[in-house]
Every structure is written in structure tokens, then in C-alpha cells.
């Protein structure tokens, strides 16, 4: 999966989890919703890991702190390379 | 207030309260339904088909005098 597809997947999973969250707020014991929430939480984590390992952190807290704060290495949103 | 007449996935919440006095407005309690797939859900702006209510900006049935 290239970056674009991975980012699309992340957006889809984020949205789905948000919808499920809203439903579970009023239906906290709904079995189907709980199962889906668990499934998509895992899918989202996997998509994040795949994206981050290839393209770097999406949010600053995902930055590495081994040698370098690689959060600063990404093309910044206003840079041309970030908008190809 | 809400007693289970129809399973709503929440185990005990039916769509409407058992006692529904007249003269009141009720919003039916949402029931679980088969959701859209995640790509469709993002596109439609909801995962629940019954909440997918786009405003079409024109009359559903044309009331124009022909």
C-alpha cells in the first residue's frame, strides 16, 4: 500500500471508530458495536504502524526519540513536496 | 420508562418507551443495523444507512401544476 492508500485507510478507520464511539455512548452493551469497535481499533493501529514505519510520524507524539526527533524531518504541510 | 419490547442490541432499550402518553414527541431510540463498509461510511458521512439522509434541495414529489 502506498502512502496515499494508507492515509485513506487511516481516515476511514478513524471515522468508523468515531461513529461507533457515538453509538456505544448510548448503547454501551451492544455486542455487534463492541465487536466492530475492537476490530477497527486493531485495524487502525496496524495502519498507523504501517504508515509511520514508511513515512514517518503523523503526530508529534509518534515521533522517534532514539537519536532524532524525526517529527521535524517530514515535509511540512506548506512545503511543495508535501502537496504533490 | 424504556422496557424491552423489541431487542435494540442494548439488551433492554426498545425504540419507544412502554408508556407513550399522547401529546408528546418521541425520537425512536436508535437500533443496531448492518452498517456501511468503512469506505462507504466515510463517503456518506455515517455508518448507519438509516442516518444517511442527504438534503437533495428539490421536491421529492413534484407539486407543480402542469
Backbone of each chain as nested JSON, in Angstrom:
{
  "chains": [
    {"id": "A", "residues": [
      {"number": 1, "name": "UNK", "atoms": {"N": [0.854, -1.18, 0.0], "CA": [0.0, 0.0, 0.0], "C": [0.896, 1.237, 0.0]}},
      {"number": 2, "name": "UNK", "atoms": {"N": [0.578, 2.189, -0.902], "CA": [1.411, 3.389, -0.872], "C": [0.866, 4.351, 0.18]}},
      {"number": 3, "name": "UNK", "atoms": {"N": [1.547, 5.44, 0.326], "CA": [1.211, 6.374, 1.388], "C": [-0.223, 6.839, 1.306]}},
      {"number": 4, "name": "UNK", "atoms": {"N": [-0.635, 7.135, 0.076], "CA": [-1.979, 7.674, -0.085], "C": [-3.031, 6.682, 0.394]}},
      {"number": 5, "name": "UNK", "atoms": {"N": [-2.883, 5.418, -0.05], "CA": [-3.879, 4.42, 0.356], "C": [-3.853, 4.221, 1.854]}},
      {"number": 6, "name": "UNK", "atoms": {"N": [-2.622, 4.209, 2.407], "CA": [-2.517, 4.012, 3.855], "C": [-3.21, 5.155, 4.579]}},
      {"number": 7, "name": "UNK", "atoms": {"N": [-2.997, 6.378, 4.119], "CA": [-3.621, 7.527, 4.781], "C": [-5.139, 7.452, 4.632]}},
      {"number": 8, "name": "UNK", "atoms": {"N": [-5.588, 6.993, 3.45], "CA": [-7.037, 6.837, 3.263], "C": [-7.576, 5.818, 4.251]}},
      {"number": 9, "name": "UNK", "atoms": {"N": [-6.839, 4.711, 4.392], "CA": [-7.299, 3.67, 5.31], "C": [-7.376, 4.231, 6.722]}},
      {"number": 10, "name": "UNK", "atoms": {"N": [-6.371, 5.012, 7.114], "CA": [-6.365, 5.586, 8.456], "C": [-7.569, 6.484, 8.653]}},
      {"number": 11, "name": "UNK", "atoms": {"N": [-7.868, 7.288, 7.633], "CA": [-9.017, 8.203, 7.765], "C": [-10.314, 7.417, 7.875]}},
      {"number": 12, "name": "UNK", "atoms": {"N": [-10.406, 6.33, 7.093], "CA": [-11.63, 5.528, 7.138], "C": [-11.805, 4.904, 8.516]}},
      {"number": 13, "name": "UNK", "atoms": {"N": [-10.704, 4.337, 9.022], "CA": [-10.802, 3.662, 10.317], "C": [-11.09, 4.661, 11.422]}},
      {"number": 14, "name": "UNK", "atoms": {"N": [-10.461, 5.847, 11.35], "CA": [-10.723, 6.882, 12.368], "C": [-12.2, 7.247, 12.382]}},
      {"number": 15, "name": "UNK", "atoms": {"N": [-12.755, 7.445, 11.179], "CA": [-14.155, 7.864, 11.092], "C": [-15.071, 6.774, 11.627]}},
      {"number": 16, "name": "UNK", "atoms": {"N": [-14.755, 5.542, 11.247], "CA": [-15.593, 4.411, 11.664], "C": [-15.599, 4.278, 13.173]}},
      {"number": 17, "name": "UNK", "atoms": {"N": [-14.403, 4.451, 13.761], "CA": [-14.306, 4.34, 15.218], "C": [-15.076, 5.473, 15.883]}},
      {"number": 18, "name": "UNK", "atoms": {"N": [-15.041, 6.643, 15.27], "CA": [-15.761, 7.784, 15.85], "C": [-17.269, 7.518, 15.824]}},
      {"number": 19, "name": "UNK", "atoms": {"N": [-17.74, 6.961, 14.702], "CA": [-19.17, 6.625, 14.596], "C": [-19.549, 5.581, 15.637]}},
      {"number": 20, "name": "UNK", "atoms": {"N": [-18.712, 4.563, 15.746], "CA": [-19.009, 3.501, 16.72], "C": [-18.991, 4.057, 18.138]}},
      {"number": 21, "name": "UNK", "atoms": {"N": [-18.065, 4.999, 18.361], "CA": [-17.976, 5.614, 19.685], "C": [-19.296, 6.305, 20.025]}},
      {"number": 22, "name": "UNK", "atoms": {"N": [-19.822, 7.068, 19.051], "CA": [-21.087, 7.774, 19.29], "C": [-22.202, 6.78, 19.583]}},
      {"number": 23, "name": "UNK", "atoms": {"N": [-22.225, 5.671, 18.833], "CA": [-23.295, 4.689, 19.045], "C": [-23.14, 4.029, 20.404]}},
      {"number": 24, "name": "UNK", "atoms": {"N": [-21.896, 3.693, 20.736], "CA": [-21.664, 2.981, 22.001], "C": [-21.928, 3.877, 23.204]}},
      {"number": 25, "name": "UNK", "atoms": {"N": [-21.852, 5.204, 22.99], "CA": [-22.186, 6.115, 24.102], "C": [-23.595, 5.849, 24.608]}},
      {"number": 26, "name": "UNK", "atoms": {"N": [-24.502, 5.531, 23.68], "CA": [-25.901, 5.327, 24.096], "C": [-26.274, 3.851, 24.123]}},
      {"number": 27, "name": "UNK", "atoms": {"N": [-25.39, 3.005, 23.606], "CA": [-25.698, 1.564, 23.594], "C": [-24.459, 0.81, 24.081]}},
      {"number": 28, "name": "UNK", "atoms": {"N": [-24.071, 1.052, 25.357], "CA": [-22.778, 0.532, 25.817], "C": [-22.68, -0.986, 25.866]}},
      {"number": 29, "name": "UNK", "atoms": {"N": [-23.819, -1.679, 25.737], "CA": [-23.704, -3.142, 25.84], "C": [-24.003, -3.822, 24.501]}},
      {"number": 30, "name": "UNK", "atoms": {"N": [-24.001, -3.043, 23.431], "CA": [-24.373, -3.617, 22.134], "C": [-23.232, -4.493, 21.626]}},
      {"number": 31, "name": "UNK", "atoms": {"N": [-23.499, -5.774, 21.529], "CA": [-22.46, -6.753, 21.202], "C": [-21.833, -6.467, 19.831]}},
      {"number": 32, "name": "UNK", "atoms": {"N": [-22.666, -6.238, 18.824], "CA": [-22.113, -6.024, 17.471], "C": [-21.234, -4.798, 17.437]}},
      {"number": 33, "name": "UNK", "atoms": {"N": [-21.701, -3.723, 18.092], "CA": [-20.919, -2.489, 18.073], "C": [-19.594, -2.695, 18.801]}},
      {"number": 34, "name": "UNK", "atoms": {"N": [-19.632, -3.428, 19.901], "CA": [-18.402, -3.668, 20.666], "C": [-17.41, -4.472, 19.838]}},
      {"number": 35, "name": "UNK", "atoms": {"N": [-17.931, -5.49, 19.136], "CA": [-17.024, -6.311, 18.316], "C": [-16.383, -5.474, 17.215]}},
      {"number": 36, "name": "UNK", "atoms": {"N": [-17.207, -4.653, 16.56], "CA": [-16.673, -3.821, 15.475], "C": [-15.655, -2.829, 16.022]}},
      {"number": 37, "name": "UNK", "atoms": {"N": [-15.958, -2.276, 17.193], "CA": [-15.04, -1.282, 17.772], "C": [-13.679, -1.914, 18.021]}},
      {"number": 38, "name": "UNK", "atoms": {"N": [-13.712, -3.136, 18.535], "CA": [-12.446, -3.826, 18.821], "C": [-11.696, -4.087, 17.517]}},
      {"number": 39, "name": "UNK", "atoms": {"N": [-12.437, -4.583, 16.518], "CA": [-11.809, -4.924, 15.242], "C": [-11.167, -3.698, 14.605]}},
      {"number": 40, "name": "UNK", "atoms": {"N": [-11.899, -2.583, 14.601], "CA": [-11.357, -1.418, 13.895], "C": [-10.275, -0.712, 14.688]}},
      {"number": 41, "name": "UNK", "atoms": {"N": [-10.286, -0.898, 15.995], "CA": [-9.181, -0.338, 16.779], "C": [-7.888, -1.022, 16.376]}},
      {"number": 42, "name": "UNK", "atoms": {"N": [-7.965, -2.353, 16.193], "CA": [-6.771, -3.097, 15.779], "C": [-6.357, -2.713, 14.354]}},
      {"number": 43, "name": "UNK", "atoms": {"N": [-7.358, -2.599, 13.465], "CA": [-7.049, -2.24, 12.078], "C": [-6.364, -0.878, 12.023]}},
      {"number": 44, "name": "UNK", "atoms": {"N": [-6.893, 0.047, 12.844], "CA": [-6.335, 1.403, 12.825], "C": [-4.889, 1.385, 13.322]}},
      {"number": 45, "name": "UNK", "atoms": {"N": [-4.649, 0.63, 14.399], "CA": [-3.286, 0.577, 14.95], "C": [-2.336, 0.016, 13.898]}},
      {"number": 46, "name": "UNK", "atoms": {"N": [-2.781, -1.031, 13.18], "CA": [-1.918, -1.64, 12.158], "C": [-1.646, -0.646, 11.038]}},
      {"number": 47, "name": "UNK", "atoms": {"N": [-2.668, 0.098, 10.641], "CA": [-2.496, 1.067, 9.546], "C": [-1.543, 2.172, 9.977]}},
      {"number": 48, "name": "UNK", "atoms": {"N": [-1.702, 2.62, 11.254], "CA": [-0.796, 3.66, 11.751], "C": [0.646, 3.155, 11.709]}},
      {"number": 49, "name": "UNK", "atoms": {"N": [0.845, 1.921, 12.227], "CA": [2.221, 1.394, 12.284], "C": [2.809, 1.311, 10.881]}},
      {"number": 50, "name": "UNK", "atoms": {"N": [1.996, 0.788, 9.933], "CA": [2.491, 0.64, 8.558], "C": [2.869, 1.999, 7.993]}},
      {"number": 51, "name": "UNK", "atoms": {"N": [2.029, 2.996, 8.26], "CA": [2.291, 4.32, 7.689], "C": [3.533, 4.931, 8.315]}},
      {"number": 52, "name": "UNK", "atoms": {"N": [3.583, 4.845, 9.656], "CA": [4.683, 5.503, 10.374], "C": [6.017, 4.876, 10.017]}},
      {"number": 53, "name": "UNK", "atoms": {"N": [6.017, 3.523, 9.888], "CA": [7.309, 2.876, 9.597], "C": [7.826, 3.319, 8.235]}},
      {"number": 54, "name": "UNK", "atoms": {"N": [6.92, 3.664, 7.32], "CA": [7.363, 4.028, 5.979], "C": [7.51, 5.534, 5.804]}},
      {"number": 55, "name": "UNK", "atoms": {"N": [6.561, 6.292, 6.37], "CA": [6.518, 7.716, 6.022], "C": [6.755, 8.625, 7.21]}},
      {"number": 56, "name": "UNK", "atoms": {"N": [7.01, 8.028, 8.339], "CA": [7.294, 8.892, 9.477], "C": [6.032, 9.203, 10.268]}},
      {"number": 57, "name": "UNK", "atoms": {"N": [6.208, 9.888, 11.415], "CA": [5.079, 10.107, 12.312], "C": [4.005, 11.012, 11.713]}},
      {"number": 58, "name": "UNK", "atoms": {"N": [2.771, 10.775, 12.121], "CA": [1.647, 11.614, 11.688], "C": [1.447, 12.706, 12.727]}},
      {"number": 59, "name": "UNK", "atoms": {"N": [1.6, 12.314, 13.999], "CA": [1.503, 13.341, 15.051], "C": [2.809, 13.326, 15.833]}},
      {"number": 60, "name": "UNK", "atoms": {"N": [3.108, 14.401, 16.476], "CA": [4.42, 14.565, 17.115], "C": [4.669, 13.472, 18.145]}},
      {"number": 61, "name": "UNK", "atoms": {"N": [3.581, 13.034, 18.802], "CA": [3.819, 12.034, 19.854], "C": [4.237, 10.694, 19.267]}},
      {"number": 62, "name": "UNK", "atoms": {"N": [4.089, 10.552, 17.927], "CA": [4.534, 9.298, 17.304], "C": [5.993, 9.391, 16.86]}},
      {"number": 63, "name": "UNK", "atoms": {"N": [6.624, 10.522, 17.175], "CA": [7.994, 10.714, 16.704], "C": [8.952, 9.811, 17.468]}},
      {"number": 64, "name": "UNK", "atoms": {"N": [10.063, 9.473, 16.788], "CA": [11.041, 8.636, 17.498], "C": [11.84, 9.537, 18.432]}},
      {"number": 65, "name": "UNK", "atoms": {"N": [12.304, 8.941, 19.505], "CA": [13.129, 9.723, 20.445], "C": [14.436, 8.971, 20.67]}},
      {"number": 66, "name": "UNK", "atoms": {"N": [14.788, 8.104, 19.659], "CA": [16.052, 7.369, 19.84], "C": [17.211, 8.346, 19.685]}},
      {"number": 67, "name": "UNK", "atoms": {"N": [17.487, 8.711, 18.392], "CA": [18.589, 9.688, 18.236], "C": [18.042, 11.049, 17.842]}},
      {"number": 68, "name": "UNK", "atoms": {"N": [16.909, 10.982, 17.037], "CA": [16.465, 12.244, 16.438], "C": [14.954, 12.331, 16.512]}},
      {"number": 69, "name": "UNK", "atoms": {"N": [14.502, 13.531, 16.763], "CA": [13.069, 13.792, 16.814], "C": [12.59, 13.868, 15.367]}},
      {"number": 70, "name": "UNK", "atoms": {"N": [12.328, 12.676, 14.736], "CA": [12.142, 12.693, 13.276], "C": [10.835, 13.361, 12.85]}},
      {"number": 71, "name": "UNK", "atoms": {"N": [10.108, 13.827, 13.812], "CA": [8.89, 14.595, 13.518], "C": [9.234, 15.79, 12.625]}},
      {"number": 72, "name": "UNK", "atoms": {"N": [10.455, 16.351, 12.855], "CA": [10.829, 17.566, 12.108], "C": [11.283, 17.228, 10.697]}},
      {"number": 73, "name": "UNK", "atoms": {"N": [11.507, 15.926, 10.398], "CA": [12.067, 15.579, 9.092], "C": [11.005, 15.547, 7.999]}},
      {"number": 74, "name": "UNK", "atoms": {"N": [9.734, 15.421, 8.372], "CA": [8.714, 15.322, 7.311], "C": [8.705, 16.605, 6.493]}},
      {"number": 75, "name": "UNK", "atoms": {"N": [8.211, 16.529, 5.228], "CA": [7.94, 17.787, 4.535], "C": [6.83, 18.509, 5.284]}},
      {"number": 76, "name": "UNK", "atoms": {"N": [7.013, 19.761, 5.605], "CA": [5.979, 20.49, 6.34], "C": [4.786, 20.717, 5.412]}},
      {"number": 77, "name": "UNK", "atoms": {"N": [3.577, 20.85, 5.946], "CA": [2.379, 20.925, 5.111], "C": [2.465, 22.009, 4.045]}},
      {"number": 78, "name": "UNK", "atoms": {"N": [3.168, 23.104, 4.344], "CA": [3.186, 24.196, 3.368], "C": [4.27, 23.993, 2.313]}},
      {"number": 79, "name": "UNK", "atoms": {"N": [5.09, 22.908, 2.51], "CA": [6.167, 22.715, 1.521], "C": [5.615, 22.004, 0.295]}},
      {"number": 80, "name": "UNK", "atoms": {"N": [6.187, 22.329, -0.836], "CA": [5.693, 21.77, -2.091], "C": [5.706, 20.248, -2.055]}},
      {"number": 81, "name": "UNK", "atoms": {"N": [6.778, 19.679, -1.486], "CA": [6.908, 18.208, -1.547], "C": [5.797, 17.533, -0.757]}},
      {"number": 82, "name": "UNK", "atoms": {"N": [5.153, 18.283, 0.143], "CA": [4.078, 17.655, 0.932], "C": [2.757, 17.713, 0.173]}},
      {"number": 83, "name": "UNK", "atoms": {"N": [2.761, 18.422, -0.941], "CA": [1.471, 18.604, -1.623], "C": [1.487, 18.068, -3.038]}},
      {"number": 84, "name": "UNK", "atoms": {"N": [2.397, 17.063, -3.23], "CA": [2.417, 16.54, -4.604], "C": [1.234, 15.65, -4.848]}}
    ]},
    {"id": "B", "residues": [
      {"number": 1, "name": "UNK", "atoms": {"N": [-39.198, 3.226, 32.291], "CA": [-39.52, 4.113, 31.181], "C": [-39.372, 3.295, 29.886]}},
      {"number": 2, "name": "UNK", "atoms": {"N": [-38.167, 2.843, 29.594], "CA": [-37.997, 2.046, 28.358], "C": [-38.017, 0.585, 28.765]}},
      {"number": 3, "name": "UNK", "atoms": {"N": [-39.001, -0.132, 28.33], "CA": [-38.921, -1.584, 28.642], "C": [-38.774, -2.337, 27.327]}},
      {"number": 4, "name": "UNK", "atoms": {"N": [-38.193, -3.487, 27.427], "CA": [-37.81, -4.17, 26.192], "C": [-39.024, -4.757, 25.493]}},
      {"number": 5, "name": "UNK", "atoms": {"N": [-39.421, -4.14, 24.424], "CA": [-40.476, -4.787, 23.602], "C": [-39.771, -5.356, 22.374]}},
      {"number": 6, "name": "UNK", "atoms": {"N": [-38.706, -4.647, 21.957], "CA": [-38.01, -5.148, 20.752], "C": [-36.52, -5.039, 21.066]}},
      {"number": 7, "name": "UNK", "atoms": {"N": [-35.763, -6.121, 20.868], "CA": [-34.324, -6.031, 21.195], "C": [-33.665, -4.928, 20.377]}},
      {"number": 8, "name": "UNK", "atoms": {"N": [-32.905, -4.083, 21.035], "CA": [-32.279, -2.988, 20.263], "C": [-30.778, -3.162, 20.323]}},
      {"number": 9, "name": "UNK", "atoms": {"N": [-30.326, -4.349, 20.745], "CA": [-28.888, -4.526, 20.813], "C": [-28.368, -3.991, 22.126]}},
      {"number": 10, "name": "UNK", "atoms": {"N": [-29.185, -3.128, 22.759], "CA": [-28.717, -2.638, 24.041], "C": [-29.291, -3.511, 25.143]}},
      {"number": 11, "name": "UNK", "atoms": {"N": [-29.941, -4.575, 24.689], "CA": [-30.441, -5.542, 25.65], "C": [-31.797, -5.165, 26.159]}},
      {"number": 12, "name": "UNK", "atoms": {"N": [-31.971, -3.874, 26.554], "CA": [-33.279, -3.653, 27.155], "C": [-33.968, -2.428, 26.578]}},
      {"number": 13, "name": "UNK", "atoms": {"N": [-33.294, -1.693, 25.667], "CA": [-33.89, -0.43, 25.245], "C": [-34.712, -0.653, 23.982]}},
      {"number": 14, "name": "UNK", "atoms": {"N": [-35.976, -0.455, 24.065], "CA": [-36.799, -0.58, 22.849], "C": [-36.814, 0.787, 22.159]}},
      {"number": 15, "name": "UNK", "atoms": {"N": [-37.416, 0.809, 20.974], "CA": [-37.379, 2.063, 20.209], "C": [-38.183, 3.132, 20.926]}},
      {"number": 16, "name": "UNK", "atoms": {"N": [-39.293, 2.694, 21.582], "CA": [-40.123, 3.689, 22.257], "C": [-40.353, 3.261, 23.694]}},
      {"number": 17, "name": "UNK", "atoms": {"N": [-40.594, 4.26, 24.586], "CA": [-40.907, 3.893, 25.97], "C": [-42.19, 3.062, 26.016]}},
      {"number": 18, "name": "UNK", "atoms": {"N": [-42.332, 2.25, 27.043], "CA": [-43.527, 1.401, 27.146], "C": [-44.76, 2.287, 27.208]}},
      {"number": 19, "name": "UNK", "atoms": {"N": [-44.719, 3.245, 28.151], "CA": [-45.877, 4.159, 28.243], "C": [-45.565, 5.367, 27.359]}},
      {"number": 20, "name": "UNK", "atoms": {"N": [-46.409, 5.576, 26.365], "CA": [-46.166, 6.734, 25.491], "C": [-47.403, 7.642, 25.546]}},
      {"number": 21, "name": "UNK", "atoms": {"N": [-47.48, 8.532, 26.544], "CA": [-48.658, 9.411, 26.654], "C": [-48.842, 10.239, 25.389]}},
      {"number": 22, "name": "UNK", "atoms": {"N": [-50.07, 10.535, 25.063], "CA": [-50.314, 11.312, 23.842], "C": [-49.863, 12.753, 24.081]}},
      {"number": 23, "name": "UNK", "atoms": {"N": [-49.774, 13.471, 22.985], "CA": [-49.431, 14.888, 23.123], "C": [-47.956, 15.126, 23.349]}},
      {"number": 24, "name": "UNK", "atoms": {"N": [-47.174, 14.069, 23.254], "CA": [-45.724, 14.214, 23.462], "C": [-45.006, 13.88, 22.158]}},
      {"number": 25, "name": "UNK", "atoms": {"N": [-43.791, 14.369, 22.002], "CA": [-42.992, 13.981, 20.833], "C": [-42.004, 12.919, 21.28]}},
      {"number": 26, "name": "UNK", "atoms": {"N": [-41.733, 11.993, 20.384], "CA": [-40.768, 10.939, 20.73], "C": [-39.748, 10.797, 19.608]}},
      {"number": 27, "name": "UNK", "atoms": {"N": [-38.51, 10.626, 19.971], "CA": [-37.496, 10.259, 18.978], "C": [-37.214, 8.785, 19.221]}},
      {"number": 28, "name": "UNK", "atoms": {"N": [-37.436, 7.917, 18.222], "CA": [-37.216, 6.497, 18.49], "C": [-35.746, 6.234, 18.828]}},
      {"number": 29, "name": "UNK", "atoms": {"N": [-35.534, 5.338, 19.794], "CA": [-34.178, 5.012, 20.229], "C": [-33.5, 4.237, 19.117]}},
      {"number": 30, "name": "UNK", "atoms": {"N": [-32.298, 4.621, 18.768], "CA": [-31.618, 4.01, 17.611], "C": [-31.405, 2.518, 17.851]}},
      {"number": 31, "name": "UNK", "atoms": {"N": [-31.664, 1.748, 16.805], "CA": [-31.448, 0.301, 16.871], "C": [-30.221, -0.04, 16.032]}},
      {"number": 32, "name": "UNK", "atoms": {"N": [-29.526, -1.08, 16.391], "CA": [-28.388, -1.514, 15.581], "C": [-28.889, -1.982, 14.221]}},
      {"number": 33, "name": "UNK", "atoms": {"N": [-28.077, -1.729, 13.195], "CA": [-28.417, -2.229, 11.864], "C": [-27.105, -2.553, 11.167]}},
      {"number": 34, "name": "UNK", "atoms": {"N": [-27.198, -3.279, 10.057], "CA": [-25.958, -3.607, 9.35], "C": [-25.353, -2.317, 8.823]}},
      {"number": 35, "name": "UNK", "atoms": {"N": [-24.148, -1.983, 9.265], "CA": [-23.568, -0.695, 8.858], "C": [-22.982, -0.738, 7.457]}},
      {"number": 36, "name": "UNK", "atoms": {"N": [-22.725, 0.472, 6.922], "CA": [-21.989, 0.558, 5.654], "C": [-20.57, 0.05, 5.878]}},
      {"number": 37, "name": "UNK", "atoms": {"N": [-19.909, -0.348, 4.796], "CA": [-18.469, -0.654, 4.887], "C": [-17.738, 0.661, 5.166]}},
      {"number": 38, "name": "UNK", "atoms": {"N": [-16.513, 0.566, 5.706], "CA": [-15.872, 1.804, 6.189], "C": [-15.621, 2.819, 5.073]}},
      {"number": 39, "name": "UNK", "atoms": {"N": [-15.357, 2.337, 3.826], "CA": [-15.118, 3.34, 2.785], "C": [-16.416, 4.059, 2.4]}},
      {"number": 40, "name": "UNK", "atoms": {"N": [-17.506, 3.306, 2.371], "CA": [-18.806, 3.931, 2.061], "C": [-19.185, 4.868, 3.21]}},
      {"number": 41, "name": "UNK", "atoms": {"N": [-18.957, 4.423, 4.436], "CA": [-19.356, 5.22, 5.608], "C": [-18.677, 6.578, 5.571]}},
      {"number": 42, "name": "UNK", "atoms": {"N": [-17.375, 6.577, 5.24], "CA": [-16.663, 7.859, 5.21], "C": [-17.238, 8.758, 4.129]}},
      {"number": 43, "name": "UNK", "atoms": {"N": [-17.579, 8.141, 3.014], "CA": [-18.104, 8.905, 1.885], "C": [-19.495, 9.455, 2.209]}},
      {"number": 44, "name": "UNK", "atoms": {"N": [-20.326, 8.631, 2.838], "CA": [-21.704, 9.05, 3.124], "C": [-21.801, 9.898, 4.38]}},
      {"number": 45, "name": "UNK", "atoms": {"N": [-20.777, 9.871, 5.197], "CA": [-20.797, 10.696, 6.409], "C": [-21.489, 10.032, 7.577]}},
      {"number": 46, "name": "UNK", "atoms": {"N": [-21.832, 8.732, 7.399], "CA": [-22.39, 7.98, 8.524], "C": [-22.191, 6.502, 8.254]}},
      {"number": 47, "name": "UNK", "atoms": {"N": [-22.156, 5.716, 9.31], "CA": [-22.03, 4.271, 9.071], "C": [-23.396, 3.605, 9.068]}},
      {"number": 48, "name": "UNK", "atoms": {"N": [-24.423, 4.375, 9.475], "CA": [-25.756, 3.779, 9.567], "C": [-26.611, 4.214, 8.384]}},
      {"number": 49, "name": "UNK", "atoms": {"N": [-27.038, 3.253, 7.544], "CA": [-27.876, 3.604, 6.398], "C": [-29.092, 4.444, 6.786]}},
      {"number": 50, "name": "UNK", "atoms": {"N": [-29.687, 4.159, 7.933], "CA": [-30.917, 4.91, 8.264], "C": [-30.594, 6.348, 8.694]}},
      {"number": 51, "name": "UNK", "atoms": {"N": [-29.319, 6.677, 8.856], "CA": [-28.981, 8.071, 9.169], "C": [-28.413, 8.773, 7.943]}},
      {"number": 52, "name": "UNK", "atoms": {"N": [-28.428, 8.081, 6.831], "CA": [-27.861, 8.638, 5.593], "C": [-28.969, 9.433, 4.897]}},
      {"number": 53, "name": "UNK", "atoms": {"N": [-29.14, 10.698, 5.305], "CA": [-30.302, 11.481, 4.842], "C": [-29.828, 12.751, 4.151]}},
      {"number": 54, "name": "UNK", "atoms": {"N": [-29.282, 12.636, 2.929], "CA": [-28.763, 13.835, 2.261], "C": [-29.893, 14.804, 1.925]}},
      {"number": 55, "name": "UNK", "atoms": {"N": [-29.595, 16.093, 2.038], "CA": [-30.6, 17.098, 1.622], "C": [-30.473, 17.257, 0.117]}},
      {"number": 56, "name": "UNK", "atoms": {"N": [-31.509, 16.951, -0.64], "CA": [-31.363, 16.971, -2.097], "C": [-31.686, 18.34, -2.672]}},
      {"number": 57, "name": "UNK", "atoms": {"N": [-32.323, 19.204, -1.898], "CA": [-32.537, 20.562, -2.378], "C": [-33.578, 20.663, -3.466]}},
      {"number": 58, "name": "UNK", "atoms": {"N": [-34.414, 19.6, -3.606], "CA": [-35.541, 19.765, -4.542], "C": [-36.709, 18.943, -4.016]}},
      {"number": 59, "name": "UNK", "atoms": {"N": [-37.877, 19.177, -4.527], "CA": [-39.05, 18.472, -4.008], "C": [-38.933, 16.985, -4.295]}},
      {"number": 60, "name": "UNK", "atoms": {"N": [-39.348, 16.179, -3.344], "CA": [-39.299, 14.732, -3.583], "C": [-40.37, 14.4, -4.61]}},
      {"number": 61, "name": "UNK", "atoms": {"N": [-41.636, 14.842, -4.351], "CA": [-42.615, 14.645, -5.432], "C": [-43.034, 16.03, -5.917]}},
      {"number": 62, "name": "UNK", "atoms": {"N": [-43.052, 16.165, -7.213], "CA": [-43.207, 17.481, -7.823], "C": [-44.648, 17.96, -7.613]}},
      {"number": 63, "name": "UNK", "atoms": {"N": [-44.848, 19.103, -6.921], "CA": [-46.203, 19.593, -6.659], "C": [-46.62, 20.654, -7.678]}},
      {"number": 64, "name": "UNK", "atoms": {"N": [-45.786, 20.826, -8.684], "CA": [-46.061, 21.88, -9.681], "C": [-47.343, 21.552, -10.445]}},
      {"number": 65, "name": "UNK", "atoms": {"N": [-48.179, 22.588, -10.682], "CA": [-49.389, 22.347, -11.5], "C": [-48.935, 22.231, -12.944]}},
      {"number": 66, "name": "UNK", "atoms": {"N": [-49.187, 21.138, -13.596], "CA": [-48.755, 21.014, -15.009], "C": [-49.793, 21.668, -15.909]}}
    ]}
  ]
}
